């Protein structure tokens, strides 16, 4: 996923160009690439007009038939007082024709918006090849993963394995940043999928052993078993794990060390969980935060939840990854 700054008018065209290039690499034809270009232009223009500047994240999403390009517009401006009205053509607070979010919605397969008066706005638009059909995206998993400013690759990586009775999440943060950190993080995800059938601490032991030839990584694994009423969590290093449910936020315990190098003990912990959010994030995100300021954020798409946390909590001096599971 790439981050594109939108602070002046010249960056609108750059955002459009980068988004269309990514769409073409994902196999979008001319017509579908044109829709991506229009959405990128409208989102960037809205950020300048209404958000006083911000950024747009662009990246691929999904797998198989349900896959495409997602654009996430983020600003810390005055926010939107009436999101539903802004989605309709003709509504404007800036003296313009008022076609911005309405056009984004028409050209996209799925759109979700989070906004708070005085607290900025986040817009998620997903597009895939073919004509938009206004589909409902009921995804339970979402993530944003953005490299450190100035780096071409992200030293973090994440994975998800879905089974009939449980879902397992992983976030790996390669030591440092750049290509060697990315190599370690990607290898952690490969090992995660290879050995996922094992218990969480054993899975982490396999990842630890498999990373010895790399520079190592902080790694956390969360296995969600809502029917059993619990999350099983095992972590090494400073990838954070958080549970949010019934209005309460609880941080899970990781052991000190670096997977692939100095791990003294790998241990799993059980936490009560039947519904809510499970969030894993790398240390590019500040560790001390709550969700109290985000009214009704839990109702939003998990990717949009991840993006809002990234917007407000990224340190901007490291790779940043937020993985959200929603039940």
N, C-alpha and C positions, 0 to 999 in steps of 0.2 A: 504494500500500500504506500502511495506517495502523498506527501503533504505539499500543497501549493498555496503560497501566500497570496492573499487578495487585499492589497492595501491601496492600490491606485488603478486607474482605468487601463493602463498598459498591461496589467496582469490578468485582465479578463481574457484577452486573446491567447495568452500563454496557457491559461487554464483550459481553454477550449482545445488548444492544440494537443496538450498532454493527454487530455481525456480521450480525444479521438484516436490518438496513437495507441493508447491502451485498448480501446475497443477493437481496432483493426488487428492487434496482436491476439485478441481473443476470438477472432474469426467473424466479427460483425461485417456485414455487407455495407454497401454505400448508403442505403436508406436508413438502416439501423444506426450506422455511425453518425448520420446526420441528426438523428434524435438525441444521441449522446452529446453532440456538439451544442444543440439547442438547450438541453438541460444544463450543461456546464455553464453556458453563457448566462442563462437566467439566474442560476444560483449565485454566480460570481457578481452579477450586476446587483442582485438583491443585497448581498453582503455589503457592497459599497454604499448603496442608497439608504439602507435601513439599519445595517449593523455597524456602520462606521469602520469597516475593515474586519478581516478575519482570515480564515483558511478553508480550503476544500481538500478533503481526503478522497483519493480515487484508487480503486483497486478491484480485482475480480472477486466474485463471491460464488458460493454454492458448488454443486457437483452434478454432473450429468445434465438432464433436461432442465433442472431448476438451477441454472447458473447464468452469470452474465457480469455486468459491470455495476458497481455501486459508487455513488457520489454522495459525500457527506459534507454539507456546508455548516460551518461553525463560526459563530460570532459572539461577542460579549457586549452587544449593543443594548438598546432600550427594551428589546423583547417585543412580543406580539400580544396585544390584549385580547384579540378575538381570532384565534387560528382558523376556525371554520369559515369566517367571513373572508379571510385572506386567501383561502383556497378557491374562491369563486372569482371568475373573470369580472373585471370592472371595478373591483374594490382596490382602492389605493389610498395611502396616507402621504404620498410624496408628489402628488400632482401628475402622475404618469397614467397610462391607459389601464394599469392594474391587471396585467396578464402574466406576471411573474410566476407565482406559485400555481396558478391555474394551468399555465402552459407546462410547468414541470409535471404536474399531476397527469395531464393528458398524454404526455410523451413517455411516461414511465409505467412499468408494470406494478410498482408498489411505491408508495410515499408515506413517510411518517414524520411528524413534526413535534418537537418539544420546545416550549418557549415559556419564559416567565417574565412578567413586567419588571424591568430593571435587571434581569438576569440573563439576557441574551437568548439566542435561538439556535437550534440544531435541526437540520433537515436531512433526512435520509431518502435518497431516490435510487431505486434499483431498476435496471433495464436489462432485458435479454433480447436476443434476436426474435423478430416477429412483431406483429402489431400489439400494442398494449391492450390488456383485457381487464384492467382494474382488479387484478387478483388480490386475495388476502394472503399475506405472508405470515404463517403461523409458526415460524421458526422458534425453537426454544434455545438456540445457541447463537451468539453473535460475538464478533471481536473486531478490534482495530489493532494494528501492529505497524508502527511507524519508525523508520530509522532515525538515529541521531541526526540533527541538522548538519548537512555537509557530507553525510555518508550516502553511498548508493545502495547499500544493502542493510537490512536490519539484523542486528545480532541477537534478536529474540525470535522465537518461533512458538507455535502452539499446535495442539492436536486434540481431536475429539474422537472417541470410539463409542458408538451407540449399540447397546445390546438389548435383548428383550426385557430385562428387568433392571438394568442399570446403565448409566451413562458415565464415562470416564473422561476427565479433562486433564490436560497437561499444558503448562507454560514452562518454557526453558529460556533462560537468559544467559547466553554465552558470555564468558568472562571478557570484559572490555567491550569493544565494539568493532565494526568493520568485518571484512571477509572471514577472518579466523574465528571470530565470535559467532558469525552466522553458520559456519561449518559445524561448530560444536552444537549449536541449537538445533539445526536441521537433523544432525545425527541423533540427538536425543528424541526427536519426534519419530524418526525411523524405528528406533529401538522400542519406543512406546507402542507403536502399532504391532511390532513383531511379538512382543511379550505381554500384550495387554490381558491375556487370559489368566495371568497370575494375580495373586493377592497384591494389594497396593504396595506394601513395603518390599515384597520380592520383585515386583516390577521396577521399583526404584533402584534396587540392588543391581538388576540387569543393566539399567541405564548407566548407573555409576561405573560398572565394569567396562561397558562399551565405550565410554568417553575417555578412557585413559590415553588414547593416542591424540586427543584434541586438547585445547587449552582449558577445557572444563566448562561447567555451567552450573548456575543455580537452577534447580528443577523442583517443581511441585506437581503432585498428582492428587486430584479430588475425584472420588468415585461416589456418584449420587445414586442412592437407593431409596427414592421417596416412598415406595410401598412398604419398605422395612423401617421407614422413619428415620433415616440417618444419612450422613455423608462420612465416608472414610477418607481421611486426609493424611498424606505423607509428603514431606518436603525437606529439601536440603538447600540451605542458602536463603537468599533474600527475595525469592518470589513469594508474594503475599497471597494468602487465601482468606476470604471473607464470606460469611453467611449473613444474609439479610432476610428476616422473616418476622411477621407479626410486629413490625415496627422496631425490632431490635437488631442491632448490628454486632456480630461476634467475629473476632479475628482468630484464625486457626494457627496452630503452632507448627513451625518448621524447625528442624535441627540445624545447628551451625555446620558450615563446611562448603565444599565445592564438589559437585558430582564429577567423577573422573579423577579426582586427586585426593584431597584430605577430608574424608568423611569418617567420623568416629563412630557414629551410631545412626542407623536408619530405623525410624519408628513410625507407626501409624496411630492415629487418634480418631475416635468416633465422635460425631457431633449430631445432636438431634436435628432432623430436617424433614419436613413433609411438603412445604410450599414456600415460595419466595425466590430469592436470588442466591446463586453461588458465584463468586467473582474471584478470579485469579489475575494478578497483575505483576509485571516486572518492577524492578526498583527505579525505572525511569518515571514511575508514578509515585508521588509522595505517599507515605504510609499512613499518615494521620488525617483521616477524613471521615465524614458522615454523609448521610443522604437527607438530612433534615431540611436542607435548603431547597431540595428539588421536589416540589409538590407533585405527587402522582407520577414521578419518573418510572416507578415500577410497572406502570401500565404500558409503557412504550416498548417498541421492538428492542430485543437484546443488543443488537448492533448499535442502535441509537443510544442506549444506556451506556455502552462501552465508550462511545464517541464523546458523550457529555463529560464523563469522568476524565477521559484523555484531555479534553479541552481545558478543564479547570485544574487538573492535577499534574500535568506533565512537567518535568523539571527542565526540559529543553536542553539538557546536556548529556543525554543518554538515549538509547533506544527505548521506546515506550510501547508496551503491549497490555491490553485489557481484554480478558475473556469473560463473557457473562453467560451463565446458564439460568434459565427462567422456568420455574414450574408453578 
